[in-house]
Amino acid sequence: MVKTVDTIYGTVIRKTNKYMGTVKLPGRFSIDKARKLEHIRIKTYDRYFAEELRAIPKQFPDLGRLNAFQRALLEAYAPMDRIREELGRIRAIMKILASIRDDALFRITRAKNVSELKRIRRMYLGRVWDVLHKNKRTFDFLRKLHRVVRRFPKVDPKKKTIVLAGFPNAGKSTLLRAFTGSEPEIAPYPFTTQDIRIGHFEHKWEKIQVIDTPGLLDRPVEQMNPVELKAVAALKHLADVIVFLFDPLQDRDMQRDLLTKVKNLIRAPVITVVNKGDLLEDPDAVKAAFGADFVISAQTGAGVDELKAKVLEKLG
């Protein structure tokens, strides 16, 4: 986790005080001995500050090696140029602190008494604090960004992927279980309060990935905020096939409108499916009314094998 400015500063002070309690120099007290102790103290402060700052960029992936999906997720939070700029500012801060350290060490060599040494220490710490505090926005930005990185869904962009879309209660989670034969993994999706559900099944020794995205693809686009729209756009880097589920018990026109918008957001082959076929008196009529490719019942399993075969055909 990226620490706040206050935490970094407090940690360095505590660690330095603890370390200085172990430092013992031979001989009686003299101004030379006091200079040496203060020299050690300033260098210790600097070492711990450098450790804290160096640790920040290491908590982020190499931006040049991100896959397209990860890159899209980060860019949903902030432009990549802004991210690079803020990470680069940490390196610039380290250089400034090193300059402040060198100035303090030079002044120590010329100090005439203990009072002057203490004044130099206070000045050093004050200057360091000013630099850190003036860059508080950078630390706060990277702290929030790191939370996003930690919440990256554990999906593999190299695997063939089926994305399920449709209105709430259309049966996406039930179909995911029917496809995979097990309970899906639940993973938080960055930038939203919703989760994605991830499942897998094997076909001819190849692992197929199935993703259900509640809260993203199951509501009209005009109700999504800009961040959610970008998060949905990130899915275009994963989807090889979209299975869009119609719920025959909900408004048909609204669902077809959502289908059109999903097609515009994610350009991948789409298979349309009327679910809950076990509740229909005339499945063929409902299928025709929706203009769907299949009628299934994810709950009973009716038609799921045929749908799965079609999906595998689309996946190639």
Backbone torsions as a table, in degrees:
resi	resn	phi	psi	omega
1	MET	NA	138.6	176.7
2	VAL	-76.3	126.3	-176.2
3	LYS	-81.7	157.1	173.8
4	THR	-75.8	165.5	177.9
5	VAL	-59.3	-44.7	-179.3
6	ASP	-60.5	-42.3	-178.4
7	THR	-66.4	-43.4	178.9
8	ILE	-59.9	-49.0	-177.7
9	TYR	-61.6	-48.0	-179.2
10	GLY	-63.0	-39.0	179.5
11	THR	-63.0	-44.7	-179.1
12	VAL	-64.3	-42.3	179.1
13	ILE	-61.2	-45.9	-179.3
14	ARG	-63.7	-46.2	-178.1
15	LYS	-64.8	-37.8	179.7
16	THR	-68.6	-43.8	178.8
17	ASN	-60.6	-39.9	178.5
18	LYS	-65.1	-43.9	180.0
19	TYR	-64.3	-42.9	-178.0
20	MET	-65.2	-23.1	176.0
21	GLY	-68.4	-16.1	180.0
22	THR	-98.8	-7.7	-176.3
23	VAL	-85.0	122.2	178.7
24	LYS	-127.6	125.7	176.7
25	LEU	-109.8	140.3	-178.1
26	PRO	-71.2	160.2	174.7
27	GLY	91.1	169.8	179.1
28	ARG	-74.9	165.3	179.2
29	PHE	-66.0	137.8	174.8
30	SER	-153.9	166.5	178.7
31	ILE	-63.7	-33.8	177.3
32	ASP	-63.7	-43.3	178.7
33	LYS	-64.8	-40.2	179.0
34	ALA	-63.4	-40.5	176.8
35	ARG	-61.0	-44.0	-179.9
36	LYS	-61.6	-43.1	179.5
37	LEU	-64.1	-41.2	-179.5
38	GLU	-69.7	-34.5	176.0
39	HIS	-60.4	-46.6	178.5
40	ILE	-62.6	-41.1	-177.6
41	ARG	-62.7	-46.9	-178.9
42	ILE	-63.5	-42.5	179.3
43	LYS	-66.0	-32.0	177.7
44	THR	-70.0	-45.4	173.8
45	TYR	-51.4	-50.9	-175.6
46	ASP	-61.9	-40.9	-179.7
47	ARG	-62.2	-43.9	-178.9
48	TYR	-70.6	-37.7	175.9
49	PHE	-61.7	-43.3	179.8
50	ALA	-62.5	-40.6	178.3
51	GLU	-61.2	-44.5	-179.6
52	GLU	-63.2	-42.5	-177.2
53	LEU	-74.6	-38.5	178.3
54	ARG	-62.7	-29.2	-177.4
55	ALA	-69.8	-21.6	-174.4
56	ILE	-68.5	-56.0	179.9
57	PRO	-60.8	-27.8	-178.9
58	LYS	-68.0	-16.5	-179.6
59	GLN	-83.9	-1.0	-179.1
60	PHE	-114.7	148.3	177.4
61	PRO	-67.2	158.7	175.0
62	ASP	-64.5	114.2	-174.6
63	LEU	-61.7	-28.0	180.0
64	GLY	-76.5	-12.1	-176.9
65	ARG	-114.5	13.0	177.1
66	LEU	-68.4	143.1	171.2
67	ASN	-79.4	169.9	-173.5
68	ALA	-59.9	-37.0	-179.4
69	PHE	-66.4	-48.0	-180.0
70	GLN	-62.8	-40.8	179.6
71	ARG	-61.5	-42.4	179.6
72	ALA	-64.5	-37.3	178.1
73	LEU	-63.7	-44.9	179.1
74	LEU	-64.8	-40.4	-178.8
75	GLU	-71.0	-17.4	172.9
76	ALA	-70.8	-23.3	178.4
77	TYR	-88.8	-45.3	-178.7
78	ALA	-161.2	153.7	176.5
79	PRO	-58.6	145.3	-177.8
80	MET	-60.6	-34.5	178.0
81	ASP	-62.5	-38.3	178.5
82	ARG	-66.0	-41.1	179.9
83	ILE	-63.2	-45.6	177.8
84	ARG	-61.4	-40.3	-178.9
85	GLU	-62.7	-44.6	-177.8
86	GLU	-68.9	-38.7	176.3
87	LEU	-66.3	-38.1	178.0
88	GLY	-65.7	-29.7	-179.9
89	ARG	-66.3	-30.7	176.7
90	ILE	-62.4	-42.6	178.2
91	ARG	-65.1	-36.7	177.9
92	ALA	-66.3	-38.3	178.5
93	ILE	-62.6	-40.5	179.1
94	MET	-59.6	-40.1	179.1
95	LYS	-66.5	-39.0	178.8
96	ILE	-65.2	-42.2	179.7
97	LEU	-65.1	-35.3	177.7
98	ALA	-65.1	-36.9	178.3
99	SER	-67.2	-40.8	177.4
100	ILE	-63.6	-40.0	176.8
101	ARG	-60.0	-48.8	-177.5
102	ASP	-61.7	-38.9	178.8
103	ASP	-65.0	-42.1	179.6
104	ALA	-64.7	-40.8	-179.9
105	LEU	-64.8	-37.6	177.8
106	PHE	-65.1	-43.3	-179.6
107	ARG	-65.2	-34.1	179.7
108	ILE	-61.7	-39.9	-178.2
109	THR	-64.2	-18.7	-177.1
110	ARG	-107.7	0.6	-178.3
111	ALA	-66.4	141.0	-176.4
112	LYS	-98.1	-20.7	-176.7
113	ASN	-154.1	173.4	-176.8
114	VAL	-65.0	-37.5	179.9
115	SER	-60.0	-40.7	179.2
116	GLU	-67.2	-37.8	177.0
117	LEU	-62.0	-41.6	179.2
118	LYS	-66.3	-37.8	178.3
119	ARG	-64.2	-39.5	178.0
120	ILE	-64.1	-40.8	178.6
121	ARG	-62.4	-46.2	179.7
122	ARG	-61.9	-41.0	179.6
123	MET	-63.9	-43.4	178.9
124	TYR	-58.9	-51.1	-177.5
125	LEU	-65.6	-35.6	178.4
126	GLY	-65.2	-41.9	179.4
127	ARG	-66.3	-41.2	178.0
128	VAL	-61.9	-45.7	-179.6
129	TRP	-60.4	-42.7	179.5
130	ASP	-59.8	-43.1	-179.8
131	VAL	-64.0	-46.6	-179.6
132	LEU	-63.3	-44.6	-175.8
133	HIS	-68.4	-36.6	178.2
134	LYS	-66.1	-21.9	179.1
135	ASN	-105.7	21.3	-178.8
136	LYS	-56.9	-37.0	-179.9
137	ARG	-58.5	-38.2	178.9
138	THR	-65.4	-45.4	-179.9
139	PHE	-63.9	-40.6	179.2
140	ASP	-65.7	-40.9	178.5
141	PHE	-61.1	-48.5	-177.9
142	LEU	-68.5	-30.9	177.1
143	ARG	-63.5	-45.5	178.9
144	LYS	-68.9	-39.2	179.3
145	LEU	-62.9	-37.7	-179.5
146	HIS	-65.1	-33.7	175.9
147	ARG	-62.1	-37.3	177.3
148	VAL	-64.7	-46.1	-179.0
149	VAL	-61.4	-40.8	-179.9
150	ARG	-65.7	-23.9	-177.2
151	ARG	-98.1	11.0	176.4
152	PHE	-53.1	125.9	175.0
153	PRO	-60.2	141.2	-178.8
154	LYS	-84.6	71.4	177.4
155	VAL	-111.7	153.2	-178.2
156	ASP	-109.3	108.7	-177.6
157	PRO	-66.9	-11.6	179.8
158	LYS	-85.0	-17.6	179.9
159	LYS	-81.8	147.3	172.4
160	LYS	-64.0	134.2	-168.7
161	THR	-131.0	133.9	174.2
162	ILE	-106.6	127.5	176.4
163	VAL	-108.5	128.1	179.2
164	LEU	-95.5	134.6	-178.9
165	ALA	-135.7	160.3	178.9
166	GLY	148.0	174.8	-179.5
167	PHE	-67.2	162.1	171.9
168	PRO	-57.0	143.1	178.0
169	ASN	67.8	15.7	176.9
170	ALA	-77.2	-14.1	177.0
171	GLY	104.2	22.6	-177.7
172	LYS	-63.6	-45.7	-179.2
173	SER	-65.4	-37.0	178.0
174	THR	-65.4	-40.9	178.2
175	LEU	-66.6	-38.3	178.2
176	LEU	-58.9	-44.5	177.6
177	ARG	-65.0	-38.1	179.6
178	ALA	-65.6	-38.3	178.0
179	PHE	-66.9	-42.9	-169.0
180	THR	-98.8	-19.9	179.7
181	GLY	75.3	15.0	-179.5
182	SER	-154.4	168.2	176.6
183	GLU	-70.4	136.5	-179.1
184	PRO	-73.0	158.1	170.2
185	GLU	-77.1	143.7	178.3
186	ILE	-107.6	129.5	-179.0
187	ALA	-136.2	135.3	176.6
188	PRO	-66.7	140.2	179.2
189	TYR	-101.1	125.1	-178.4
190	PRO	-54.8	146.2	173.7
191	PHE	78.7	-2.8	178.8
192	THR	-132.6	166.4	175.7
193	THR	-89.8	1.9	-176.4
194	GLN	-96.1	168.7	177.4
195	ASP	-115.1	159.9	167.8
196	ILE	-108.2	152.8	178.2
197	ARG	-112.0	132.6	-174.4
198	ILE	-124.7	129.5	176.2
199	GLY	-134.3	167.3	-179.3
200	HIS	-140.7	150.7	167.1
201	PHE	-144.1	158.4	-178.1
202	GLU	-104.5	142.4	175.3
203	HIS	-140.4	117.4	-178.8
204	LYS	50.5	50.4	176.7
205	TRP	65.5	14.9	176.1
206	GLU	-115.5	135.9	-179.1
207	LYS	-87.3	123.6	179.2
208	ILE	-102.9	136.5	-177.1
209	GLN	-101.6	133.9	178.7
210	VAL	-122.6	129.5	-176.2
211	ILE	-126.2	127.5	173.4
212	ASP	-108.6	131.0	-172.8
213	THR	-120.9	71.8	178.1
214	PRO	-64.2	143.8	178.8
215	GLY	86.0	-8.8	179.5
216	LEU	-115.9	-56.4	-176.5
217	LEU	-99.0	4.0	-175.3
218	ASP	-109.0	22.4	173.0
219	ARG	-143.7	155.6	-175.8
220	PRO	-56.5	144.2	-176.6
221	VAL	-60.4	-35.9	-176.9
222	GLU	-65.9	-15.7	177.2
223	GLN	-91.3	-6.8	179.4
224	MET	-83.5	143.4	173.6
225	ASN	-83.5	167.9	-176.2
226	PRO	-56.8	-35.3	-179.5
227	VAL	-66.7	-41.8	178.5
228	GLU	-64.3	-38.3	178.3
229	LEU	-60.1	-41.0	178.8
230	LYS	-68.6	-36.5	178.1
231	ALA	-63.8	-40.4	176.5
232	VAL	-64.0	-41.0	179.8
233	ALA	-60.4	-31.1	178.8
234	ALA	-61.3	-30.0	-178.3
235	LEU	-66.8	-20.6	-179.9
236	LYS	-63.0	-20.7	178.6
237	HIS	-81.7	-8.2	180.0
238	LEU	-108.4	-40.0	-168.4
239	ALA	-69.0	120.6	170.1
240	ASP	-96.8	-30.7	176.3
241	VAL	-145.0	139.8	173.3
242	ILE	-108.6	129.9	171.2
243	VAL	-105.9	111.5	-178.6
244	PHE	-99.9	120.7	-177.9
245	LEU	-98.1	126.7	171.3
246	PHE	-93.6	139.6	172.6
247	ASP	-102.4	112.1	-176.3
248	PRO	-66.2	-11.5	-179.3
249	LEU	-92.5	-1.7	179.8
250	GLN	-115.9	171.4	-174.6
251	ASP	-57.6	122.7	-175.1
252	ARG	-70.0	-45.0	-175.9
253	ASP	-64.9	-39.9	179.2
254	MET	-64.4	-37.6	-180.0
255	GLN	-69.9	-38.9	178.2
256	ARG	-68.2	-32.3	176.1
257	ASP	-65.4	-42.0	177.8
258	LEU	-64.0	-39.5	178.0
259	LEU	-57.3	-46.0	179.8
260	THR	-59.6	-42.2	-177.4
261	LYS	-71.2	-35.6	176.3
262	VAL	-63.6	-42.0	178.4
263	LYS	-60.5	-35.3	179.5
264	ASN	-73.6	-31.2	-178.4
265	LEU	-79.3	-42.0	-174.5
266	ILE	-124.8	106.2	-176.3
267	ARG	-87.5	85.6	176.8
268	ALA	-142.1	159.8	177.7
269	PRO	-55.8	138.4	-177.4
270	VAL	-118.7	131.2	172.5
271	ILE	-111.3	124.5	-178.1
272	THR	-99.7	137.9	-171.7
273	VAL	-138.4	129.3	168.3
274	VAL	-88.8	120.5	178.9
275	ASN	-94.3	174.3	177.8
276	LYS	65.3	35.1	179.8
277	GLY	-60.1	-23.6	180.0
278	ASP	-69.0	-13.7	-179.6
279	LEU	-98.7	-1.0	-173.4
280	LEU	-98.2	139.7	176.1
281	GLU	-79.2	-37.0	-178.3
282	ASP	-131.8	80.5	-176.7
283	PRO	-56.3	-38.7	-177.5
284	ASP	-65.2	-37.3	179.9
285	ALA	-66.9	-41.3	179.6
286	VAL	-67.3	-40.4	177.8
287	LYS	-59.0	-43.9	-179.6
288	ALA	-66.7	-39.3	-178.8
289	ALA	-63.2	-37.8	179.5
290	PHE	-85.3	-16.3	-175.0
291	GLY	69.0	36.6	-174.7
292	ALA	-89.9	161.5	178.5
293	ASP	-86.0	-30.6	-175.2
294	PHE	-141.4	156.1	164.6
295	VAL	-120.1	127.6	-179.2
296	ILE	-136.9	173.2	166.2
297	SER	-130.0	103.0	179.1
298	ALA	-63.9	-26.6	-178.6
299	GLN	-70.4	-44.8	-177.2
300	THR	-94.3	-18.1	-178.7
301	GLY	94.4	-2.9	-178.9
302	ALA	-65.0	125.1	177.3
303	GLY	81.6	-5.9	-176.5
304	VAL	-68.1	-39.4	-179.6
305	ASP	-63.9	-40.7	178.4
306	GLU	-64.8	-41.8	178.1
307	LEU	-63.4	-43.0	-179.2
308	LYS	-62.1	-40.0	178.8
309	ALA	-62.5	-39.7	179.0
310	LYS	-66.9	-39.9	178.0
311	VAL	-61.4	-45.1	-179.8
312	LEU	-64.2	-34.9	176.8
313	GLU	-64.5	-42.5	178.5
314	LYS	-66.1	-34.8	178.4
315	LEU	-69.4	-21.6	-180.0
316	GLY	77.0	NA	NA
